Amino acid sequence: MFEELPDDVKTKLDDYRKEVERAYEAEFKIVDSKLEGARTVTRDALADLASEAITTLRDIMQTSDSDATRAKVATFVVDKVIGKDTVLDPDDPMKDVVKRLTADASE
């Protein structure tokens, strides 16, 4: 498809792609190990609170006077356990999308 384009257009498209890659890296790429360390510490702190959170959710489900509240908590728990939502997932699913979008056309 791109083979049909004039060379100057190909060059401009390639320059634009490189500019987008640089902008993405400047905005989103983690270059500071402290940031990754902060994420790890945050995940560890949340993991430490997990047992208390589970106890709280169980208490709400068992003792709340509101059927709606009990149903919402039960739905939340089931969604997390069965897998509707990923809990504490350290992998960003957008990384693969961006990698594929910024890959060379020759790959």
SULDA-V986259 format. One record per backbone hydrogen bond with DSSP energy under -1.0 kcal/mol. CO is the residue of the C=O (numbers start at 0). NH is the residue of the N-H. E is the energy in kcal/mol with one decimal. If there is no record, write none. Layout:
co | nh | e
CO | NH | E
CO | NH | E
This chain:
co | nh | e
1 | 4 | -1.3
5 | 9 | -2.2
6 | 10 | -2.5
7 | 11 | -2.1
8 | 12 | -2.6
9 | 13 | -2.5
10 | 14 | -2.7
11 | 15 | -2.4
12 | 16 | -2.5
13 | 17 | -2.3
14 | 18 | -2.2
15 | 19 | -2.4
16 | 20 | -2.3
17 | 21 | -2.5
18 | 22 | -2.4
19 | 23 | -2.6
20 | 24 | -2.7
21 | 25 | -2.5
22 | 26 | -1.8
23 | 27 | -3.4
31 | 34 | -1.1
31 | 35 | -1.1
32 | 36 | -2.4
33 | 37 | -2.5
34 | 38 | -2.1
35 | 39 | -2.1
36 | 40 | -2.6
37 | 41 | -2.4
38 | 42 | -2.5
39 | 43 | -2.5
40 | 44 | -2.5
41 | 45 | -2.5
42 | 46 | -2.4
43 | 47 | -2.0
44 | 48 | -1.1
48 | 52 | -2.4
49 | 53 | -2.5
50 | 54 | -2.1
51 | 55 | -2.4
52 | 56 | -2.7
53 | 57 | -2.6
54 | 58 | -2.5
55 | 59 | -2.4
56 | 60 | -2.6
57 | 61 | -2.0
58 | 62 | -2.5
59 | 63 | -2.0
65 | 69 | -2.2
66 | 70 | -2.6
67 | 71 | -2.4
68 | 72 | -2.4
69 | 73 | -2.5
70 | 74 | -2.6
71 | 75 | -2.4
72 | 76 | -2.6
73 | 77 | -2.6
74 | 78 | -2.7
75 | 79 | -2.1
76 | 80 | -2.6
77 | 81 | -3.1
78 | 82 | -1.5
78 | 83 | -1.7
78 | 84 | -1.1
91 | 94 | -1.7
93 | 97 | -2.7
94 | 98 | -2.5
95 | 99 | -2.3
96 | 100 | -2.2
97 | 101 | -2.1
103 | 106 | -1.2
